[in-house]
Amino acid sequence: MSGNLVGERFLLLTFGESHGKCVGAVLDGCPAGLALTEEDVQSELDLRKPGQSIVTTQRREEDKVEIMSGVFDGRTTGAPIMMMIRNADKDSKSYEAINNTPRPGHADLVARVKYGGFNDPRGGGRFSGRITASFVMGGAVAKKLLRQALGVEVVAYSLEIGGIRASGFTLAEAAKNRYSNETRAPTPEAAEQMKRKIVDMRGKGNSLGGVVECVATGVPVGLGEPVFGSLDSDLARIALSIPAVKGVEFGSGFASARMTGLENNDEYFFDGGNIRTRTNNAGGILGGLSNGMPMVYRVAFKPASSIASKQTTVDLRSGKEVDFVVPGRHDPTVVPRAVPVVEGTTALVLADHALRAGMIPPVIGKQ
């Protein structure tokens, strides 16, 4: 497989499969001198690991990270940082039984055709949501680098699940509340409503989709390399590489199609010695470049494809249509566990562009 590397100056290579020995990341381009421990990465991984609540899969993985290279005496060395977690709670028997009956909504069939049947089909293999642990590992380093070098903070949360959309909250409230509830919602009220909807749908053998909103503050003006390396195009590219993502919008997004120019334009004003905009319909990005306002975008996730309801598929051996129920342990919605993934991918892109722009030096701090 190709296509497992992203970035130009801050590069992430991911590896591993859902039921293989491990899942991991190699991060190249991180400046030397950044204070980094396994605990820094582990705290981020703990936010996405499975088996934490009734609204996620009951597969239980410790997801204990091991940093294998690129760190010495608690500081990055400038060499590639290799990180990995081992797969322990894997039950592949059910996947052996359905190897010839591709699951609706999954990449089983297209992967089998593309790779001639040599791909690892267990748990979706390389196409599983489990590979997003690699995004979180790299993102954990990127978040710490951005915070220390530029004061940038990245906050994501479940804006909507199953049609229930949170409203009436500030960014500070979202940052405070998102990891204090099972659905990663920005308000306790939305969290409770979302949880009830998820539990009800899970009991019916079905699943839900939703929307993760991400806000980055402190982003300096000028990040982005138009035309094809613009900030929003790179963010969209990496977001659409997250399994189950089907849409991305920035600022007012698709709502802008129903606005007039006067409504959608963000008017400038002087805020002390700074130039700001009265609104933020652009989502902090103009012409592919960050404009100094909070960067705001949303990522739409489809309903989890593995459901406990009867569906129809094809038997590749008999050449007939058959009834089918997906076996195994699955998320009734991927949205809550996707929140730290979106944070991580966002941080990766921002760190890459900041390094490209020379806003982050090759050495962090002095000995």
Stockholm file with secondary structure:
# STOCKHOLM 1.0

chainA/1-367         MSGNLVGERFLLLTFGESHGKCVGAVLDGCPAGLALTEEDVQSELDLRKPGQSIVTTQRREEDKVEIMSGVFDGRTTGAPIMMMIRNADKDSKSYEAINNTPRPGHADLVARVKYGGFNDPRGGGRFSGRITASFVMGGAVAKKLLRQALGVEVVAYSLEIGGIRASGFTLAEAAKNRYSNETRAPTPEAAEQMKRKIVDMRGKGNSLGGVVECVATGVPVGLGEPVFGSLDSDLARIALSIPAVKGVEFGSGFASARMTGLENNDEYFFDGGNIRTRTNNAGGILGGLSNGMPMVYRVAFKPASSIASKQTTVDLRSGKEVDFVVPGRHDPTVVPRAVPVVEGTTALVLADHALRAGMIPPVIGKQ
#=GR chainA/1-367 SS CCCCEECSSSEEEEEECTTSSEEEEEEECCCBTCBCCHHHHHHHHTTTCSSSSTTSCCCCCCCCCEEEESEETTEECSSCEEEEEECCSCCCHHHHHTTTSCCTTSSHHHHHHHTTTCSCCGGGGGGSGGGHHHHHHHHHHHHHHHHHHHCCEEEEEEEEETTEECCSCCHHHHHHHGGGSTTCCSSHHHHHHHHHHHHHHHHTTCCCCEEEEEEEESCCTTCCBTTTBCHHHHHHHHHTTSTTEEEEEETTGGGGGGSCHHHHSCCEEEETTEEEESCCTTTTEETTEECSSCEEEEEEECCCSCCSSCEEEEETTTTEEEEECCCSCCCSCSHHHHHHHHHHHHHHHHHHHHHHTTCSCSBCSCC
#=GC SS_cons         CCCCEECSSSEEEEEECTTSSEEEEEEECCCBTCBCCHHHHHHHHTTTCSSSSTTSCCCCCCCCCEEEESEETTEECSSCEEEEEECCSCCCHHHHHTTTSCCTTSSHHHHHHHTTTCSCCGGGGGGSGGGHHHHHHHHHHHHHHHHHHHCCEEEEEEEEETTEECCSCCHHHHHHHGGGSTTCCSSHHHHHHHHHHHHHHHHTTCCCCEEEEEEEESCCTTCCBTTTBCHHHHHHHHHTTSTTEEEEEETTGGGGGGSCHHHHSCCEEEETTEEEESCCTTTTEETTEECSSCEEEEEEECCCSCCSSCEEEEETTTTEEEEECCCSCCCSCSHHHHHHHHHHHHHHHHHHHHHHTTCSCSBCSCC
//
